[in-house]
Amino acid sequence: NSLKLWRESRNQSSVDEILSKITTACADDTNLFPLVISALKDKCTLGEIMNAMKIEFGTWMAPSGF
């Protein structure tokens, strides 16, 4: 499984740290772009980055109109 190998090849403590920083930054006016770039460089997946943001922002659902 390539995702498993991807996760095994990264520094998990760095991943945990940057994802925590993203969650914290979502609570104020901090620019998220540099943190997301750092997360990608630390081999975070898009899903992990989005989940870190969802902790603060939640999930938005478009109104159905019906």
Backbone as CSV, one residue per row, in Angstrom:
resi,resn,N_x,N_y,N_z,CA_x,CA_y,CA_z,C_x,C_y,C_z
1,ASN,0.847,-1.180,0.000,0.000,0.000,0.000,0.893,1.244,0.000
2,SER,0.745,2.087,-0.994,1.621,3.256,-1.128,1.361,4.299,-0.046
3,LEU,0.110,4.439,0.421,-0.182,5.395,1.484,0.500,4.967,2.781
4,LYS,0.484,3.686,3.057,1.150,3.164,4.253,2.656,3.454,4.193
5,LEU,3.262,3.220,3.048,4.691,3.499,2.881,4.977,4.994,3.010
6,TRP,4.092,5.815,2.460,4.224,7.277,2.561,4.262,7.704,4.022
7,ARG,3.307,7.176,4.802,3.218,7.549,6.222,4.394,7.020,7.022
8,GLU,4.908,5.866,6.662,6.058,5.291,7.365,7.346,6.061,7.078
9,SER,7.384,6.787,5.962,8.610,7.479,5.566,8.722,8.894,6.127
10,ARG,7.741,9.322,6.917,7.750,10.690,7.419,8.010,10.728,8.924
11,ASN,8.325,11.916,9.395,8.557,12.136,10.819,7.211,12.458,11.460
12,GLN,6.649,11.494,12.184,5.300,11.644,12.712,5.194,12.782,13.728
13,SER,6.241,13.036,14.488,6.172,14.138,15.460,6.085,15.484,14.746
14,SER,6.765,15.634,13.613,6.653,16.859,12.818,5.261,17.002,12.237
15,VAL,4.705,15.894,11.784,3.348,15.896,11.232,2.350,16.331,12.303
16,ASP,2.443,15.727,13.477,1.528,16.063,14.571,1.644,17.528,14.959
17,GLU,2.870,18.031,14.986,3.106,19.423,15.375,2.493,20.408,14.371
18,ILE,2.714,20.189,13.085,2.205,21.134,12.094,0.682,21.052,11.993
19,LEU,0.111,19.875,12.150,-1.347,19.762,12.118,-1.967,20.480,13.324
20,SER,-1.309,20.404,14.452,-1.769,21.134,15.639,-1.691,22.641,15.409
21,LYS,-0.622,23.092,14.768,-0.474,24.520,14.461,-1.581,24.993,13.513
22,ILE,-1.941,24.159,12.562,-3.014,24.517,11.627,-4.336,24.664,12.375
23,THR,-4.639,23.716,13.250,-5.881,23.791,14.028,-5.910,25.053,14.876
24,THR,-4.807,25.359,15.535,-4.724,26.558,16.371,-4.876,27.823,15.533
25,ALA,-4.243,27.847,14.367,-4.292,29.029,13.503,-5.696,29.270,12.956
26,CYS,-6.492,28.231,12.829,-7.859,28.386,12.334,-8.730,29.198,13.302
27,ALA,-8.318,29.274,14.550,-9.105,29.976,15.565,-8.862,31.483,15.576
28,ASP,-7.849,31.947,14.863,-7.577,33.390,14.820,-7.322,33.839,13.384
29,ASP,-6.698,34.957,13.213,-6.488,35.514,11.869,-5.152,35.129,11.242
30,THR,-4.536,34.067,11.711,-3.248,33.633,11.180,-3.415,33.167,9.729
31,ASN,-2.460,33.539,8.888,-2.455,33.107,7.491,-2.173,31.605,7.445
32,LEU,-3.096,30.839,6.925,-2.964,29.386,6.878,-2.053,28.894,5.758
33,PHE,-1.870,29.710,4.733,-1.131,29.257,3.553,0.280,28.759,3.887
34,PRO,1.090,29.516,4.638,2.436,29.007,4.949,2.409,27.723,5.784
35,LEU,1.415,27.595,6.652,1.304,26.384,7.461,0.932,25.179,6.604
36,VAL,0.052,25.381,5.639,-0.328,24.284,4.745,0.869,23.867,3.887
37,ILE,1.633,24.825,3.407,2.842,24.494,2.628,3.811,23.686,3.484
38,SER,4.004,24.096,4.738,4.878,23.344,5.647,4.346,21.937,5.879
39,ALA,3.030,21.820,6.023,2.427,20.504,6.230,2.676,19.592,5.027
40,LEU,2.554,20.141,3.846,2.812,19.347,2.634,4.275,18.927,2.556
41,LYS,5.165,19.820,2.940,6.603,19.483,2.947,6.915,18.411,3.981
42,ASP,6.124,18.376,5.074,6.305,17.360,6.111,5.567,16.062,5.783
43,LYS,5.022,15.979,4.573,4.351,14.792,4.048,2.987,14.530,4.677
44,CYS,2.287,15.594,5.066,0.900,15.432,5.511,0.031,15.189,4.285
45,THR,-1.004,14.405,4.466,-1.942,14.194,3.365,-2.959,15.330,3.350
46,LEU,-3.620,15.508,2.230,-4.655,16.527,2.130,-5.774,16.255,3.130
47,GLY,-6.121,14.995,3.305,-7.153,14.630,4.267,-6.782,15.017,5.690
48,GLU,-5.525,14.816,6.055,-5.066,15.196,7.396,-5.124,16.700,7.593
49,ILE,-4.747,17.447,6.577,-4.789,18.913,6.653,-6.240,19.380,6.776
50,MET,-7.123,18.819,5.969,-8.534,19.194,6.025,-9.154,18.833,7.374
51,ASN,-8.804,17.684,7.912,-9.331,17.290,9.218,-8.852,18.230,10.320
52,ALA,-7.614,18.708,10.221,-7.104,19.668,11.195,-7.905,20.964,11.136
53,MET,-8.324,21.358,9.948,-9.138,22.569,9.791,-10.578,22.344,10.250
54,LYS,-11.105,21.155,10.003,-12.487,20.850,10.374,-12.706,20.915,11.879
55,ILE,-11.663,20.666,12.661,-11.788,20.740,14.115,-12.300,22.113,14.523
56,GLU,-11.798,23.154,13.888,-12.206,24.518,14.228,-13.367,25.004,13.363
57,PHE,-13.323,24.745,12.061,-14.308,25.299,11.137,-15.579,24.458,11.014
58,GLY,-15.487,23.170,11.271,-16.622,22.279,11.039,-16.743,21.976,9.555
59,THR,-17.860,21.388,9.181,-18.112,21.024,7.783,-19.297,21.825,7.277
60,TRP,-19.128,22.471,6.141,-20.186,23.275,5.551,-20.949,22.431,4.558
61,MET,-22.260,22.541,4.610,-23.118,21.842,3.658,-23.924,22.892,2.897
62,ALA,-23.916,22.785,1.581,-24.671,23.708,0.754,-26.173,23.495,0.991
63,PRO,-26.940,24.575,1.041,-28.377,24.391,1.188,-28.946,23.672,-0.028
64,SER,-29.861,22.772,0.221,-30.398,21.977,-0.885,-31.402,22.741,-1.724
65,GLY,-32.062,23.732,-1.149,-33.024,24.517,-1.908,-34.403,23.871,-1.968
66,PHE,-34.538,22.727,-1.310,-35.840,22.043,-1.333,-36.487,22.095,0.022
